[in-house]
């Protein structure tokens, strides 16, 4: 893992109870370079057994309850985060929580579209808004751009790329709700990059690869560990040149 995370005093990961979010937390605490405080959110912390077990072993993990589609829950979580980070502020926000409401042209409904859109596109925006005072506080202490200062990392997907939705890849994944929600998240990322640049807060979207998780399925080529090792290396190396970007887990730029 990138040594840059040693300079990252506080990081927050949403959806840390399973899959990629849980792997991010685990990689932080088992790697050579761990952030000072790791704030891990889960909708149901009591049911997040693996996350709880990690927190017992590592005192720098702070678990907080967060239902990303509830504004009340977001605002309550923001108060708790503020108490944890205090004057240091928040250096890195990883908006990882996401769902896949599978529906093709025949089965898609307005409700399915809106459900996926709320979790994958709207929630990261609302969470970032709620945590902005803490991100600004961290950004005011450093120069340049990156996780040593303040960064918002949105976990997107190559399936959200409009340009790449053609040919074989289009035929295999006819997921209207998921694809459009990730396209919207990419635009949210770009909009936030424009608005937060003046504060020195880096904003970008990253594709973690096709990973063997509950969402990705068992036929996916990547393990969670393989994906997250690469993702964290990319995040650790981000600088001004990556502001407003959409990157593959290998670090290569992806087409919008």
Long-range contacts (C-beta under 8 A, 24 or more apart in sequence): 1-27, 1-28, 1-31, 1-32, 1-33, 1-229, 1-232, 1-233, 1-236, 2-33, 2-232, 2-233, 2-235, 2-236, 2-237, 3-32, 3-33, 3-236, 4-33, 4-146, 4-147, 4-148, 4-236, 4-237, 5-31, 5-33, 5-34, 5-35, 5-147, 5-232, 5-236, 6-33, 6-34, 6-35, 7-147, 7-148, 8-35, 8-36, 8-91, 8-92, 8-147, 8-148, 9-35, 9-36, 9-37, 9-85, 9-88, 9-91, 9-138, 10-35, 10-36, 10-37, 10-39, 10-84, 10-85, 10-88, 10-89, 10-90, 10-91, 10-92, 10-138, 11-35, 11-37, 11-38, 11-39, 11-90, 11-91, 11-92, 11-93, 11-94, 11-147, 12-39, 12-40, 12-41, 12-81, 12-90, 12-92, 12-93, 12-94, 12-131, 13-38, 13-39, 13-40, 13-41, 13-94, 13-96, 14-41, 14-66, 14-68, 14-94, 14-95, 14-96, 14-97, 14-123, 14-124, 14-127, 15-41, 15-42, 15-68, 15-96, 15-97, 15-98, 16-40, 16-41, 16-42, 16-48, 16-51, 16-63, 16-96, 17-42, 17-43, 17-44, 17-45, 17-47, 17-48, 17-50, 17-51, 18-48, 18-50, 18-213, 18-214, 19-211, 19-213, 19-214, 19-215, 19-224, 20-96, 20-155, 20-208, 20-211, 20-213, 20-224, 20-227, 20-228, 20-231, 21-94, 21-96, 21-97, 22-48, 22-50, 22-51, 22-224, 23-224, 23-225, 23-227, 23-228, 24-94, 24-96, 24-228, 24-231, 24-232, 25-51, 25-54, 25-61, 26-54, 27-225, 27-228, 27-229, 27-232, 28-232, 29-54, 29-57, 29-58, 29-60, 29-61, 31-232, 33-236, 34-60, 35-60, 35-91, 35-92, 36-60, 36-88, 37-62, 37-84, 37-85, 38-62, 39-64, 39-81, 39-84, 39-85, 40-64, 41-65, 41-66, 41-77, 41-97, 42-66, 43-67, 43-68, 66-97, 66-127, 68-97, 68-119, 68-123, 68-124, 68-126, 68-127, 69-118, 69-119, 69-122, 69-123, 71-126, 74-123, 74-126, 74-127, 74-130, 75-130, 77-130, 78-130, 78-131, 78-134, 81-131, 81-134, 82-133, 82-134, 85-134, 85-137, 85-138, 87-137, 88-137, 88-138, 88-141, 89-134, 89-135, 89-136, 89-137, 89-138, 89-139, 89-140, 89-141, 89-150, 90-131, 90-134, 90-135, 90-137, 90-138, 90-150, 91-138, 91-147, 91-148, 91-149, 91-150, 91-151, 92-147, 92-150, 92-151, 92-153, 92-235, 93-127, 93-128, 93-131, 93-135, 93-151, 93-152, 93-153, 94-153, 94-155, 94-235, 95-123, 95-124, 95-127, 95-128, 95-152, 95-153, 95-154, 95-155, 96-155, 97-123, 98-155, 98-215, 99-215, 100-175, 100-177, 100-178, 100-215, 101-177, 101-178, 102-175, 102-177, 102-178, 103-175, 103-176, 103-177, 104-174, 104-175, 104-176, 105-174, 105-176, 108-176, 108-177, 112-176, 112-177, 113-176, 113-177, 113-180, 115-177, 116-177, 116-178, 116-180, 116-181, 117-177, 117-180, 117-181, 117-184, 119-181, 120-178, 120-181, 120-182, 120-184, 120-185, 121-181, 121-182, 121-184, 121-185, 121-188, 124-154, 124-185, 124-188, 125-188, 125-192, 128-152, 128-192, 132-196, 135-196, 135-199, 135-201, 136-199, 136-201, 139-199, 139-200, 139-201, 142-200, 143-200, 144-200, 144-239, 144-240, 145-200, 145-202, 145-238, 145-239, 145-240, 145-242, 145-243, 146-202, 146-238, 146-239, 147-202, 147-235, 147-236, 147-238, 149-200, 149-201, 149-202, 150-199, 150-200, 150-201, 150-202, 151-201, 151-202, 151-203, 151-204, 151-235, 151-238, 152-189, 152-192, 152-196, 152-201, 152-202, 152-203, 152-204, 153-204, 153-205, 153-206, 153-235, 154-185, 154-186, 154-188, 154-189, 154-203, 154-204, 154-205, 154-206, 155-205, 155-206, 155-208, 156-182, 156-185, 156-186, 156-189, 156-205, 156-206, 156-207, 156-246, 157-182, 157-207, 157-208, 158-207, 158-248, 158-254, 160-184, 160-185, 160-186, 161-186, 161-246, 161-254, 161-255, 161-256, 162-256, 163-255, 163-256, 164-254, 164-255, 186-246, 186-256, 189-244, 189-246, 190-244, 193-243, 193-244, 194-244, 197-243, 197-244, 202-238, 202-239, 202-240, 202-242, 202-243, 203-243, 203-244, 204-238, 204-242, 204-243, 204-244, 204-245, 204-246, 204-247, 205-245, 205-246, 205-247, 206-231, 206-234, 206-235, 206-246, 206-247, 206-248, 206-249, 207-246, 207-247, 207-248, 207-249, 207-254, 208-249, 209-248, 209-249
